[in-house]
């Protein structure tokens, strides 16, 4: 029902959901917020910290007609089941990434949204990363010409990532969680993946987790590298690495090339190179767009002697924003002012997207169809790697239009 205030229930009260509860609480379209977790102490901690009521079980959430939104922050391998049950119960769903761990689950989520008209949004923060926003803007403006090749990656060592400590998720194939990489490239060039071929790197770090017999995923690859053929004729390379990327993750578009121009990124430097159409010789026009793409606080400190090393250690990359994001911030509710943001200044944008979509009934940009396009290529790539890197077709469930 459109224009109905939102009553939301957080399912999973872990260390990540806490960044989102304050934003949902103050959003003008939200009436009430609840907390639910299988570990009662976690729900009680949220209740005390955020002054919200507790619901004991997920089954109670699904049965209550006054609750019209489920906010899913459960463990990654549970997402498909949690989301499907919520949609079947008539609830809108905001879900952390990934969409699901099976292609069939992604398909069912899309079909349920198509059938019911409910809202599903996958909270892919990297869609609003400054590098992704810049490449979308430049591509739309024709600065790249026809897309030829792009590269994106998520480097995050398993010892520094949360799910490395969860028994059911230890040894998880890296490409089961691909959306930080895929969303940036696919959204930047407005396309989708048709075919993948994938290889991987076996763990040599004496960590017994990535041995097939020691994890529920039958997986021995700690890093996975996939080459993707896109529907627009271009090619993309995505790397999901859990065996390097110490300290903090590096998630970004590192390069995007077209027939007229290219974008390259390294640490804190963002470069646009275009053909010089005014020159009779084969010359290019180079533009350093770093100050437009980097967080403003990062730019303000670029004179420091240890600047690059501090950037490499993820300083100025959490509760900050860049100039390219400011045009999006103008549409945020005034109630968000002064509240913490996160993930390179993306949390507020994604929460606002969901709340407006669930309230109005209009599908968001990060809808079920796009979420499937960001998730499914990784799941198919896992099967390619198991079969020695053979090319596999990637099913596409449409764009929802």
C-alpha positions in Angstrom: 0.0 0.0 0.0 1.6 3.3 -1.1 2.0 6.2 1.2 1.8 4.0 4.3 4.3 4.9 7.1 6.9 2.3 7.6 7.2 0.0 10.6 10.5 -1.8 10.3 12.1 -4.8 12.0 15.9 -5.3 12.0 16.7 -9.0 11.8 20.2 -9.5 12.9 21.7 -7.2 15.5 25.4 -7.5 14.7 28.2 -5.0 14.3 27.1 -3.7 10.9 23.4 -3.1 11.5 24.1 -0.6 14.3 25.2 2.0 11.7 21.7 1.9 10.1 19.3 1.9 13.0 19.7 5.6 13.8 19.0 6.5 10.2 15.9 4.5 9.9 14.7 5.8 13.3 14.7 9.4 12.2 13.6 9.0 8.6 10.3 11.0 8.1 8.6 8.0 6.4 9.4 5.6 9.3 7.0 5.3 12.2 8.6 2.6 14.4 11.7 0.4 14.6 12.1 -3.0 16.2 15.1 -5.3 16.8 15.3 -9.1 16.5 18.1 -11.5 16.9 18.4 -15.2 17.7 20.9 -14.2 20.4 18.7 -12.4 22.9 21.6 -10.5 24.4 22.3 -8.8 21.1 18.7 -7.7 20.7 18.7 -6.4 24.3 21.9 -4.4 23.5 20.2 -2.7 20.5 17.1 -2.1 22.5 19.0 -0.3 25.2 21.4 1.6 22.9 18.7 2.8 20.4 15.6 2.8 22.6 13.7 0.4 20.4 11.5 -2.6 21.3 12.4 -6.2 20.8 10.6 -8.9 18.9 11.7 -12.4 20.0 11.4 -14.4 16.7 11.5 -13.8 13.0 8.3 -15.8 12.7 6.5 -13.2 14.9 7.8 -10.5 12.6 6.4 -12.3 9.5 3.0 -12.8 11.2 2.4 -9.2 12.4 0.4 -7.0 10.0 1.6 -3.8 11.6 5.2 -4.5 10.4 5.6 -3.8 6.7 9.4 -3.8 6.3 12.1 -6.3 7.1 15.7 -5.0 7.4 17.9 -8.0 6.9 21.4 -8.0 8.4 21.7 -11.8 9.0 24.7 -13.9 8.0 25.3 -13.8 4.3 24.5 -17.4 3.6 21.0 -16.9 5.1 20.0 -14.0 2.9 18.0 -15.9 0.3 15.8 -17.7 2.7 15.2 -14.7 5.0 14.3 -12.4 2.0 12.0 -14.9 0.3 10.0 -15.6 3.5 9.6 -11.9 4.1 8.3 -11.2 0.5 5.9 -14.1 0.8 4.6 -12.6 4.0 3.9 -9.3 2.2 6.9 -7.3 3.6 9.1 -4.9 1.8 12.8 -5.9 2.3 16.0 -4.0 2.7 18.9 -6.5 2.7 22.6 -6.3 3.2 24.7 -7.9 0.4 24.8 -10.3 -1.2 21.3 -11.0 -2.6 21.5 -14.8 -2.0 23.9 -17.7 -2.3 22.0 -19.5 -5.0 21.0 -18.5 -8.5 17.6 -20.1 -7.9 17.0 -17.9 -4.8 17.9 -14.7 -6.8 15.4 -15.7 -9.5 12.7 -16.4 -6.9 13.2 -13.0 -5.3 12.8 -11.3 -8.6 9.7 -13.2 -9.4 8.1 -12.4 -6.0 8.8 -8.7 -6.5 7.3 -8.9 -10.0 4.3 -10.7 -8.7 3.6 -8.6 -5.6 4.9 -5.2 -6.4 6.8 -5.2 -3.1 10.1 -3.3 -2.7 13.3 -5.2 -2.5 16.6 -3.2 -2.2 20.0 -4.7 -1.8 22.2 -2.2 0.2 25.2 -2.2 -2.2 27.2 0.7 -0.8 29.7 0.7 -3.7 27.0 1.8 -6.1 27.3 5.2 -4.4 31.1 5.1 -4.1 32.5 8.3 -5.6 34.5 6.4 -8.2 31.4 4.6 -9.4 29.3 7.8 -9.5 32.0 9.5 -11.4 32.3 6.8 -14.0 28.5 6.7 -14.5 28.5 10.4 -15.0 31.4 10.4 -17.4 30.0 7.4 -19.4 26.6 9.1 -19.6 28.2 12.3 -20.9 30.0 10.3 -23.7 33.5 10.8 -22.4 34.4 7.1 -22.7 32.7 6.5 -26.1 31.8 2.8 -26.5 32.8 0.7 -23.4 35.7 -1.7 -24.1 37.2 -2.9 -20.8 36.9 -2.2 -17.1 38.4 -3.6 -13.9 37.1 -3.5 -10.3 38.0 -5.5 -7.2 37.4 -6.1 -3.5 40.7 -6.8 -1.7 40.0 -7.7 1.9 42.1 -10.2 3.8 40.1 -13.0 5.5 41.8 -12.2 8.8 40.3 -8.6 8.7 36.8 -9.4 7.6 33.9 -10.2 9.8 32.6 -13.4 8.2 36.0 -15.0 8.5 35.1 -15.7 12.1 31.7 -17.2 11.5 31.9 -21.0 11.3 29.2 -21.4 8.7 30.8 -18.8 6.4 34.5 -19.8 6.8 36.0 -20.9 3.5 33.2 -19.1 1.6 34.1 -18.7 -2.1 35.0 -15.1 -2.5 32.7 -14.6 -5.5 29.7 -15.6 -3.5 30.1 -12.0 -2.2 30.9 -10.2 -5.4 28.6 -7.1 -5.4 31.1 -4.5 -4.2 33.0 -5.2 -7.4 30.3 -6.0 -10.0 27.9 -3.2 -9.0 30.5 -0.5 -9.9 31.4 -1.7 -13.3 27.9 -2.9 -14.4 26.2 0.3 -13.2 28.9 2.5 -14.7 28.3 1.3 -18.2 24.6 0.5 -17.9 24.9 -3.2 -18.9 24.8 -6.7 -17.6 26.9 -9.9 -17.8 26.3 -12.6 -20.4 29.2 -15.0 -19.9 31.9 -15.6 -17.3 35.1 -17.6 -17.1 36.8 -17.8 -13.7 40.0 -19.2 -12.1 41.4 -18.9 -8.6 44.3 -19.1 -6.2 44.5 -21.8 -3.6 45.4 -20.8 0.0 49.1 -21.0 0.7 48.9 -19.1 4.1 48.7 -22.3 6.2 45.1 -21.4 7.1 43.2 -24.6 7.2 39.9 -22.8 6.4 40.3 -22.9 2.7 40.5 -26.7 2.4 37.5 -28.4 0.8 37.1 -30.8 3.7 37.2 -28.0 6.3 34.3 -25.8 5.1 30.7 -26.3 4.1 31.3 -24.8 0.6 33.7 -27.5 -0.7 35.9 -24.6 -1.6 39.7 -24.3 -1.7 40.1 -20.9 -3.4 41.0 -17.9 -1.3 41.1 -15.5 -4.3 39.0 -15.7 -7.4 39.4 -13.8 -10.7 36.6 -13.7 -13.2 36.5 -12.3 -16.8 33.0 -11.2 -17.8 31.5 -10.6 -21.2 29.0 -7.8 -21.0 25.9 -7.4 -23.1 27.2 -4.1 -24.6 30.2 -5.9 -26.1 32.7 -4.9 -23.5 34.7 -7.0 -21.1 35.2 -6.6 -17.4 37.7 -8.2 -15.0 36.6 -8.6 -11.3 38.8 -9.8 -8.5 37.6 -11.0 -5.2 40.6 -11.5 -2.9 40.6 -12.8 0.7 44.3 -13.7 0.7 45.7 -10.2 0.4 44.5 -6.7 1.1 45.6 -6.4 4.7 44.4 -3.8 7.2 41.5 -2.3 5.3 39.6 -3.2 2.1 40.2 -1.7 -1.2 37.0 -1.6 -3.2 36.9 0.5 -6.4 36.9 0.8 -10.1 40.6 0.9 -10.9 40.2 1.3 -14.6 37.6 1.8 -17.3 38.4 2.1 -21.0 36.4 3.1 -24.0 36.9 4.1 -27.6 37.2 7.8 -26.7 38.5 8.0 -23.2 39.6 6.2 -20.1 39.6 6.4 -16.3 42.4 5.1 -14.0 42.6 5.1 -10.2 45.5 4.4 -7.9 45.4 5.1 -4.1 44.3 8.7 -4.1 44.7 9.7 -7.8 41.9 9.7 -10.3 42.7 10.4 -13.9 40.6 10.9 -16.9 42.3 10.6 -20.3 40.4 11.6 -23.5 41.2 11.8 -27.1 42.1 15.4 -28.1 39.6 15.9 -30.9 41.0 19.3 -31.7 44.4 18.0 -32.5 45.4 16.6 -35.9 47.9 14.4 -34.2 47.3 11.4 -31.9 47.2 13.5 -28.7 45.2 13.1 -25.5 43.8 15.4 -22.9 44.6 14.4 -19.4 42.4 15.7 -16.5 43.2 15.0 -12.8 39.7 14.6 -11.3 41.0 13.5 -7.8 39.6 16.6 -6.0 36.1 15.9 -7.5 36.1 12.2 -6.6 38.1 12.0 -3.4 36.4 12.8 0.0 36.7 16.5 0.7 38.5 15.8 4.0 41.1 13.7 2.2 41.7 16.5 -0.3 42.2 18.9 2.5 45.0 16.8 3.9 46.9 16.0 0.7 49.7 18.3 1.6 50.7 16.0 4.5 54.0 14.2 4.0 52.5 10.8 5.0 49.3 11.5 3.0 49.5 8.5 0.6 50.3 6.0 3.4 47.3 7.3 5.4 45.0 6.9 2.4 46.4 3.3 1.9 45.3 2.6 5.5 41.7 3.8 4.8 41.9 7.2 6.5 39.2 9.7 5.5 37.1 6.9 3.9 34.3 6.2 6.3 32.1 8.9 7.6 33.1 11.4 4.8 31.8 12.4 1.4 33.2 13.8 -1.9 32.1 16.7 -4.1 30.5 14.3 -6.6 28.2 13.0 -3.9 27.0 16.4 -2.7 24.4 16.6 -5.5 22.8 13.4 -4.1 23.0 14.7 -0.5 20.7 17.6 -1.4 17.7 15.2 -1.5 18.3 13.7 1.9 15.9 14.4 4.7 16.9 17.2 7.1 16.6 14.7 10.0 19.8 13.0 8.8 21.8 16.1 9.4 24.5 15.5 12.1 24.1 11.7 12.1 27.0 9.4 11.3 27.4 8.1 7.7 29.5 5.2 6.6 31.2 3.3 3.8 32.6 6.4 2.0 29.4 8.4 2.8 26.9 6.0 1.3 24.7 4.8 4.2 22.3 7.8 4.2 21.8 7.6 0.4 20.8 3.9 0.5 18.5 4.2 3.5 16.8 7.1 1.9 16.4 5.2 -1.3 14.7 2.3 0.5 12.4 4.4 2.7 11.2 6.5 -0.3 10.6 3.4 -2.4 8.7 1.5 0.3 6.6 4.6 1.1 5.8 5.5 -2.5 5.6 2.0 -4.0 8.0 3.0 -6.8 10.9 0.6 -7.4 14.4 2.0 -6.3 17.5 2.0 -8.4 19.0 -0.8 -6.4 16.0 -3.0 -7.1 15.6 -6.8 -7.3 16.5 -6.9 -11.0 19.7 -4.9 -10.6 20.6 -6.8 -7.5 20.4 -10.1 -9.4 22.6 -8.6 -12.1 25.2 -7.7 -9.5 25.0 -11.1 -7.7 24.4 -13.9 -10.2 27.6 -13.4 -12.3 29.6 -14.3 -9.2 27.6 -17.4 -8.4 28.0 -18.7 -12.0 31.7 -17.8 -11.9 32.1 -20.1 -8.8 30.9 -23.0 -10.9 33.2 -22.0 -13.8 36.2 -22.1 -11.4 35.1 -25.6 -10.2 35.1 -26.8 -13.8 38.6 -25.5 -14.6 37.6 -22.0 -15.8 35.3 -23.1 -18.6 33.0 -20.3 -20.0 29.5 -20.3 -18.6 26.4 -18.4 -19.6 24.9 -16.1 -17.0 21.1 -16.0 -16.7 19.5 -12.6 -16.8 16.1 -11.9 -15.3 15.5 -8.6 -17.0 15.6 -5.0 -15.9 12.2 -4.7 -14.4 11.0 -2.2 -16.9 
